[in-house]
Amino acid sequence: MKIAFPVSEKSIESDIYDSFGRAPYFVIYNTISKDIEYLDHRAVVAQGAGGIRAAQVLVDQGIKVIIAQQCGENAEKLLRKAEVLIYKASVGSIRDNIEAYLNDQLNLLNEFKFKKTDL
């Protein structure tokens, strides 16, 4: 299964980026193979809909779980339709959050932000 994390730099030691839709990169971790990929998020330069674009790219990559600090309503709707679960990140690095997820220590994200710029 593939898990995605929004990050500001291409490192497993990076903290999770505050904004899902504006993250410069995504770390993709495969729980079966333990492989790590880095995905450039080209939509960060877009005026709007960065979250929706990021969500669609991740769905297209076969992501089943996203671990983030926050996520916009529009991106959440797209992810929900694609049956992608969104968990609230804990404080710490991507590595810390992978461990927390694998040990069932994260909760589903239950608050989603709405911004006019996401339309």
C-alpha positions as CSV (number, residue, x, y, z in Angstrom):
1,M,0.0,0.0,0.0
2,K,1.2,3.5,-0.8
3,I,1.1,6.4,1.7
4,A,1.8,10.0,0.8
5,F,3.0,12.9,2.9
6,P,3.3,16.6,1.8
7,V,6.8,17.9,2.5
8,S,9.0,20.9,1.8
9,E,12.2,18.9,1.0
10,K,13.0,15.5,-0.4
11,S,14.0,13.7,2.8
12,I,12.5,11.0,5.0
13,E,13.6,13.2,7.9
14,S,11.6,16.2,6.7
15,D,8.7,17.4,8.8
16,I,5.2,17.3,7.2
17,Y,4.4,20.5,5.3
18,D,1.6,22.6,6.9
19,S,-0.5,22.9,3.7
20,F,-1.4,19.8,1.7
21,G,-2.2,21.7,-1.5
22,R,0.8,23.9,-1.4
23,A,3.5,21.4,-0.5
24,P,6.5,21.6,-2.9
25,Y,6.9,17.8,-2.8
26,F,5.2,14.6,-1.7
27,V,7.0,11.6,-0.2
28,I,5.4,8.3,-1.2
29,Y,6.1,5.4,1.0
30,N,5.3,1.8,0.0
31,T,4.5,-0.3,3.1
32,I,5.1,-3.6,1.3
33,S,8.4,-2.9,-0.6
34,K,9.6,-0.1,1.9
35,D,10.5,1.9,-1.2
36,I,10.4,5.7,-1.0
37,E,9.7,8.0,-3.9
38,Y,9.7,11.8,-4.1
39,L,7.1,13.5,-6.3
40,D,7.4,17.2,-7.4
41,H,4.2,19.0,-6.9
42,R,4.1,21.4,-9.9
43,A,0.7,22.8,-9.0
44,V,2.3,24.8,-6.1
45,V,2.8,27.7,-8.6
46,A,-0.9,27.6,-9.7
47,Q,-3.2,30.4,-8.5
48,G,-5.8,28.1,-7.2
49,A,-7.0,24.5,-6.9
50,G,-3.5,23.3,-5.7
51,G,-5.2,20.9,-3.3
52,I,-7.4,19.4,-5.9
53,R,-4.6,19.0,-8.4
54,A,-2.4,17.4,-5.7
55,A,-5.2,15.0,-4.7
56,Q,-5.7,13.9,-8.3
57,V,-2.0,13.3,-8.9
58,L,-1.8,11.2,-5.8
59,V,-5.0,9.2,-6.7
60,D,-3.4,8.6,-10.1
61,Q,-0.3,7.3,-8.3
62,G,-2.4,4.7,-6.5
63,I,-2.1,6.3,-3.0
64,K,-4.4,4.8,-0.4
65,V,-3.5,6.9,2.6
66,I,-2.4,10.5,3.1
67,I,-0.9,11.8,6.3
68,A,-1.1,15.5,6.6
69,Q,-1.5,18.4,9.0
70,Q,-4.5,19.8,7.2
71,C,-6.4,19.4,3.9
72,G,-8.9,21.5,2.1
73,E,-12.5,20.5,1.6
74,N,-12.4,20.2,-2.1
75,A,-9.3,18.0,-2.1
76,E,-10.9,15.9,0.7
77,K,-14.0,15.3,-1.4
78,L,-12.0,14.1,-4.4
79,L,-9.9,11.8,-2.1
80,R,-13.0,10.5,-0.3
81,K,-14.5,9.5,-3.7
82,A,-11.3,7.7,-4.6
83,E,-11.5,5.9,-1.2
84,V,-8.2,7.5,0.1
85,L,-8.0,7.8,3.9
86,I,-6.6,11.0,5.3
87,Y,-4.8,10.8,8.7
88,K,-3.8,13.7,11.0
89,A,0.0,13.9,11.1
90,S,1.8,13.7,14.5
91,V,4.6,16.0,15.4
92,G,7.9,14.8,13.9
93,S,9.5,13.6,10.7
94,I,8.1,11.5,7.9
95,R,9.9,8.5,9.5
96,D,8.2,9.2,12.8
97,N,4.8,9.4,11.1
98,I,5.3,6.1,9.2
99,E,6.1,4.4,12.4
100,A,3.0,6.0,14.1
101,Y,0.8,4.9,11.2
102,L,2.1,1.3,11.2
103,N,1.6,1.1,15.0
104,D,-2.0,2.4,14.6
105,Q,-1.3,5.6,16.6
106,L,-2.7,8.2,14.2
107,N,-6.3,9.4,14.0
108,L,-8.3,10.2,10.9
109,L,-8.3,13.9,10.0
110,N,-11.8,15.2,10.7
111,E,-11.5,19.0,10.0
112,F,-11.1,20.3,6.5
113,K,-10.4,23.9,5.5
114,F,-12.3,25.8,2.9
115,K,-10.5,28.6,1.0
116,K,-11.9,30.6,-1.9
117,T,-8.6,30.1,-3.7
118,D,-9.1,26.4,-3.8
119,L,-12.0,26.8,-6.2
